[in-house]
Amino acid sequence: MARSLNLCQFIGNLGQDPETRYLPSGGAVTNFSIAVADDYKDKNTGQKVEQTEWVRCSCFGKLAEIAGEYLKKGSKVYVSGKMKTRKWQGQDGQDRYSTEINVSDMQMLDSRNSADTGGQPQRPQQAPQQNTGGGAMGGNFDDVPFASYGSEFY
């Protein structure tokens, strides 16, 4: 039995466009934040209260390149990964902390055209059927931007 588990899963919307940069080694790093909402019923008023939390996310390698290219402000996305807390000193000498998710799996939940239409999902266009020998489903999924991408890319 495992002694501990560091796994976080979130579904949310990006608050702004992701930022991609490249390390001296050439590897990509993409950072973004997603808003996740939780709601509950206030005991005193009986009103529904919605609380939004912001989750900082970091992707590396091929996953970072995909996130930087296809995610936009407002995109709905599923992310899974490990929680990591970094510590540094601010200009005032005080210790600062930042907690983020090192994303190992990501799935884009919007339709392909939603970023081009102000975040409004569009009905998917019917593509002609092609059998290119891509396995049981019969297709080449290399260019599908909303497929699930995971840690096998780095």
ZAMI-579307 format. One record per residue: residue in one letter; x negated, y, z of N, C-alpha, C, O in turn. Coordinates in steps of 0.001 Angstrom, whole numbers, padded with zeros to 6 digits, always signed. Layout:
BEGIN
AXYZXYZXYZXYZ;...
REM end
This chain:
BEGIN
M-000840-001175+000000+000000+000000+000000-000886+001239+000000-001920+001267+000667;A-000484+002254-000742-001245+003491-000840-001263+004213+000501-000268+004231+001226;R-002397+004802+000815-002539+005536+002069-001942+006924+001963-001497+007485+002964;S-001927+007486+000762-001334+008801+000558-000987+008968-000921-001399+008171-001764;L-000233+010003-001212+000185+010261-002589+000223+011758-002817+000850+012490-002050;N-000436+012215-003852-000427+013623-004234+000190+013696-005624-000522+013614-006624;L+001496+013850-005693+002218+013914-006951+003361+014906-006820+004196+014788-005924;C+003394+015873-007707+004455+016881-007722+005139+016844-009076+004488+016660-010104;Q+006453+017019-009075+007227+017059-010313+008167+018253-010243+008827+018481-009230;F+008218+019014-011339+009074+020183-011391+009707+020311-012764+009119+019917-013771;I+010908+020865-012796+011543+021312-014022+011874+022772-013801+012516+023128-012813;G+011438+023617-014717+011692+025046-014571+011450+025780-015863+011173+025182-016902;N+011561+027099-015776+011375+027969-016929+010150+028855-016723+009913+029357-015624;L+009367+029042-017799+008193+029895-017723+008608+031346-017503+009542+031840-018134;G+007901+032020-016599+008187+033415-016310+007529+034365-017285+007988+035496-017450;Q+006463+033931-017934+005793+034714-018963+005027+033764-019872+004902+032576-019574;D+004520+034283-020973+003761+033448-021898+002539+032862-021182+001939+033529-020340;P+002171+031629-021509+000990+031023-020887-000285+031727-021332-000332+032339-022399;E-001313+031631-020504-002620+032212-020823-003612+031081-021028-003823+030260-020136;T-004226+031040-022217-005212+030010-022530-006583+030650-022629-006747+031707-023239;R-007564+030001-022026-008953+030441-022153-009809+029193-022354-009359+028064-022157;Y-011048+029433-022748-011934+028316-023035-013165+028385-022132-013760+029447-021953;L-013530+027249-021576-014704+027135-020721-015968+027158-021573-015895+026913-022777;P-017127+027448-020976-018378+027418-021747-018605+026083-022447-019245+026029-023497;S-018080+025006-021867-018224+023690-022483-017325+023521-023704-017465+022545-024441;G-016392+024470-023932-015480+024392-025061-014106+023865-024715-013196+023934-025541;G-013933+023340-023516-012640+022805-023094-011634+023914-022819-011993+024978-022314;A-010392+023662-023148-009329+024640-022956-008733+024534-021558-008654+023448-020983;V-008310+025690-021016-007581+025769-019752-006406+026699-019989-006590+027828-020444;T-005193+026236-019684-003997+027066-019829-003308+027173-018478-003093+026174-017792;N-002965+028402-018108-002265+028678-016855-000906+029290-017155-000762+030100-018071;F+000084+028891-016371+001418+029476-016469+002148+029242-015163+001745+028399-014362;S+003210+029980-014950+004052+029806-013772+005471+029485-014220+005967+030036-015203;I+006115+028585-013483+007501+028267-013785+008369+028599-012575+007954+028455-011425;A+009567+029042-012870+010558+029329-011836+011401+028082-011638+011959+027535-012589;V+011487+027640-010395+012349+026509-010052+013364+027001-009035+013016+027718-008097;A+014601+026621-009219+015676+027121-008368+016207+026010-007470+016225+024835-007837;D+016631+026413-006306+017288+025520-005367+018483+026284-004816+018383+027483-004555;D+019588+025619-004641+020735+026325-004086+021295+025562-002893+021148+024346-002768;Y+021937+026326-002031+022548+025757-000839+023738+026631-000455+023896+027747-000950;K+024550+026111+000415+025732+026826+000877+025407+027472+002223+025020+026785+003168;D+025564+028785+002304+025321+029514+003543+026340+029085+004592+027544+029110+004335;K+025861+028688+005781+026752+028188+006836+027703+029259+007355+028837+028955+007724;N+027249+030509+007386+028063+031588+007947+029113+032111+006976+030265+032322+007356;T+028717+032320+005722+029630+032933+004755+030303+031920+003842+031340+032217+003248;G+029729+030730+003722+030274+029741+002804+029910+030010+001358+030321+029268+000466;Q+029145+031061+001116+028738+031427-000239+027560+030566-000709+026712+030155+000084;K+027534+030312-002000+026403+029605-002593+025226+030577-002696+025376+031690-003202;V+024076+030161-002224+022862+030974-002262+021843+030264-003133+021573+029079-002938;E+021278+030978-004090+020248+030411-004958+018905+031001-004580+018758+032217-004460;Q+017932+030133-004395+016592+030549-004017+015635+030107-005116+015634+028940-005509;T+014820+031035-005611+013871+030730-006676+012459+030685-006113+012046+031575-005369;E+011729+029651-006472+010317+029512-006116+009503+029546-007403+009952+029070-008446;W+008305+030112-007321+007403+030153-008464+006291+029142-008258+005640+029124-007213;V+006078+028301-009262+005074+027246-009202+003995+027564-010233+004267+027664-011429;R+002764+027720-009744+001630+027975-010634+001139+026647-011190+000997+025677-010446;C+000880+026596-012493+000465+025361-013163-000796+025603-013972-000980+026677-014546;S-001666+024599-014016-002877+024635-014832-002967+023339-015628-002737+022250-015103;C-003306+023480-016909-003506+022333-017804-004925+022399-018344-005507+023479-018453;F-005467+021262-018676-006826+021193-019193-006877+020356-020469-006018+019503-020695;G-007884+020606-021296-008132+019810-022492-007046+019956-023545-006521+021046-023768;K-006719+018845-024189-005727+018824-025265-004352+019278-024757-003621+019970-025464;L-004013+018884-023537-002734+019300-022956-002681+020823-022828-001627+021420-023046;A-003794+021454-022479-003860+022915-022381-003637+023560-023745-002940+024570-023845;E-004218+022990-024787-004041+023532-026138-002584+023430-026569-002046+024363-027165;I-001942+022305-026273-000538+022108-026635+000350+023084-025879+001239+023701-026467;A+000115+023226-024575+000913+024155-023765+000743+025583-024263+001722+026320-024378;G-000484+025979-024557-000743+027332-025037-000097+027625-026372+000312+028755-026636;E-000003+026605-027219+000565+026799-028562+002088+026779-028567+002709+027565-029282;Y+002696+025905-027792+004137+025691-027911+004988+026306-026805+006172+026558-027028;L+004435+026556-025630+005232+027153-024563+005273+028661-024704+004292+029284-025109;K+006402+029238-024371+006599+030696-024413+007391+031102-023178+007947+030255-022480;K+007438+032387-022917+008245+032896-021820+009678+032376-021982+010260+032468-023063;G+010237+031833-020907+011599+031308-020928+011701+029840-021280+012762+029244-021095;S+010629+029230-021783+010661+027810-022148+010994+026956-020932+010479+027188-019838;K+011865+025963-021134+012163+025001-020075+011204+023835-020236+011032+023302-021331;V+010576+023442-019119+009534+022427-019186+009555+021560-017931+009865+022027-016835;Y+009219+020291-018122+008986+019355-017019+007479+019218-016880+006782+018998-017870;V+006971+019346-015660+005552+019132-015405+005397+018170-014234+006223+018134-013322;S+004336+017405-014283+003997+016473-013214+002489+016536-013041+001745+016609-014018;G+002045+016509-011792+000616+016542-011551+000296+016592-010079+001158+016361-009230;K-000955+016897-009783-001436+016932-008407-001492+018368-007901-001851+019287-008637;M-001131+018545-006628-001217+019845-005996-002665+020097-005575-003330+019224-005016;K-003131+021306-005856-004509+021674-005532-004488+023074-004917-003844+023978-005449;T-005188+023251-003800-005304+024568-003170-006745+025034-003301-007680+024331-002917;R-006906+026226-003847-008235+026814-004004-008405+027928-002971-007439+028591-002592;K-009635+028121-002527-009952+029161-001554-011046+030053-002129-012001+029559-002729;W-010911+031357-001948-011943+032291-002358-011872+033514-001457-010931+033676-000679;Q-012875+034366-001572-012888+035588-000783-012508+036762-001664-013031+036929-002766;G-011586+037574-001159-011179+038779-001863-012229+039862-001727-013220+039689-001016;Q-012016+040979-002407-012965+042087-002359-013106+042654-000950-014134+043238-000608;D-012072+042479-000139-012115+042966+001238-012783+041970+002188-012833+042212+003394;G-013293+040860+001664-013976+039867+002483-013056+038852+003138-013533+037926+003793;Q-011751+039007+002975-010787+038085+003568-010634+036832+002689-010705+036894+001462;D-010424+035712+003358-010186+034465+002623-008824+034526+001958-007850+034983+002554;R-008763+034066+000731-007524+033999-000031-007323+032553-000467-008283+031806-000657;Y-006060+032175-000620-005711+030816-001021-004722+030874-002172-003878+031767-002243;S-004839+029918-003060-003907+029792-004168-003594+028314-004356-004502+027492-004477;T-002320+027983-004381-001900+026600-004585-001294+026484-005977-000462+027299-006375;E-001718+025471-006703-001231+025260-008061-001106+023771-008325-001602+022940-007565;I-000437+023458-009414-000286+022076-009862-001243+021860-011030-001168+022564-012037;N-002147+020881-010895-002986+020468-012014-002163+019477-012824-002028+018311-012453;V-001619+019955-013928-000653+019201-014716-001345+018058-015458-002333+018263-016163;S-000802+016850-015284-001300+015689-016013-000273+015172-017007-000612+014409-017912;D+000994+015586-016843+002065+015171-017751+003009+016347-017941+003362+017032-016981;M+003410+016573-019166+004280+017700-019491+005270+017270-020564+004922+016533-021487;Q+006500+017736-020433+007485+017493-021472+008256+018782-021699+008807+019365-020765;M+008289+019216-022947+009035+020417-023311+010502+020043-023451+010836+019098-024165;L+011371+020770-022782+012778+020399-022724+013666+021241-023623+014849+020935-023768;D+013133+022293-024230+013907+023115-025166+013877+022492-026548+013029+021655-026857;S+014821+022920-027372+014757+022508-028768+013587+023218-029428+013059+024190-028888;R+013192+022746-030568+012028+023278-031260+012166+024762-031570+011169+025480-031501;N+013349+025252-031907+013533+026628-032344+013909+027593-031228+014094+028776-031512;S+014030+027169-029998+014553+028045-028958+013639+029227-028680+014132+030297-028321;A+012319+029079-028831+011415+030199-028582+011584+031280-029642+011356+032457-029365;D+011982+030895-030855+012162+031861-031933+013513+032554-031871+013734+033518-032604;T+014416+032099-031027+015771+032652-030993+016105+033240-029635+017256+033202-029199;G+015078+033792-028957+015326+034443-027693+015684+033489-026575+016386+033874-025640;G+015214+032241-026651+015453+031286-025585+016758+030532-025707+017051+029677-024871;Q+017563+030828-026739+018829+030136-026910+018600+028863-027705+018104+028920-028830;P+018949+027724-027145+018746+026465-027873+019562+026429-029169+020684+026931-029236;Q+018977+025837-030163+019629+025697-031451+019917+024226-031700+019231+023352-031169;R+020926+023958-032502+021221+022583-032889+020060+022074-033740+019675+022732-034707;P+019497+020916-033397+018369+020398-034154+018736+020183-035620+019842+019748-035941;Q+017800+020491-036490+017994+020277-037918+017797+018801-038206+016913+018162-037636;Q+018619+018264-039089+018516+016859-039454+017366+016705-040433+017389+017287-041517;A+016365+015930-040060+015214+015694-040925+015473+014439-041753+016123+013506-041282;P+014962+014415-042993+015111+013200-043785+014376+012048-043127+013295+012231-042568;Q+014962+010864-043193+014362+009688-042584+013175+009230-043414+013273+009058-044629;Q+012045+009035-042730+010856+008523-043382+010324+007381-042551+010260+007474-041325;N+009947+006320-043200+009334+005222-042481+007861+005211-042836+007466+004774-043917;T+007055+005705-041899+005617+005769-042139+004869+004732-041329+003659+004836-041132;G+005602+003725-040857+004934+002659-040127+004530+003043-038718+003542+002521-038203;G+005264+003938-038082+004897+004416-036756+005462+003571-035640+005811+004118-034593;G+005569+002292-035805+006037+001437-034722+007509+001118-034858+008091+001259-035934;A+008111+000685-033753+009490+000209-033770+010474+001291-034177+011512+000997-034771;M+010153+002559-033858+011076+003632-034211+010849+004103-035635+011676+004840-036173;G+009748+003699-036265+009499+004018-037660+009327+005495-037910+010209+006110-038511;G+008252+006086-037487+007999+007493-037746+006655+007907-037198+006098+007255-036315;N+006142+008999-037732+004898+009565-037259+005239+010712-036323+005799+011716-036762;F+004915+010585-035048+005309+011567-034055+004171+012516-033690+004270+013223-032687;D+003093+012551-034475+001956+013411-034165+002305+014892-034195+001681+015681-033486;D+003296+015290-035004+003617+016704-035126+004882+017097-034365+005426+018173-034611;V+005359+016269-033464+006560+016568-032696+006153+017344-031453+005565+016764-030540;P+006454+018673-031387+005959+019487-030280+006678+019253-028972+006171+019663-027928;F+007843+018611-028975+008591+018453-027744+008482+017043-027198+009238+016663-026303;A+007552+016265-027724+007309+014928-027190+006546+015062-025874+005968+016110-025586;S+006550+014019-025099+005845+014033-023815+004363+013866-024052+003939+013016-024835;Y+003571+014688-023368+002133+014617-023470+001587+014359-022075+002060+014940-021098;G+000610+013503-021985+000090+013176-020667-001408+013166-020622-002077+013686-021515;S-001929+012576-019583-003354+012624-019294-004189+011822-020285-005418+011883-020230;E-003564+011075-021185-004352+010307-022132-005066+011202-023144-005868+010705-023936;F-004795+012510-023139-005405+013412-024091-006709+014010-023580-007362+014750-024316;Y-007107+013719-022357-008404+014223-021873-009091+013217-021023-010191+013472-020532;
REM end
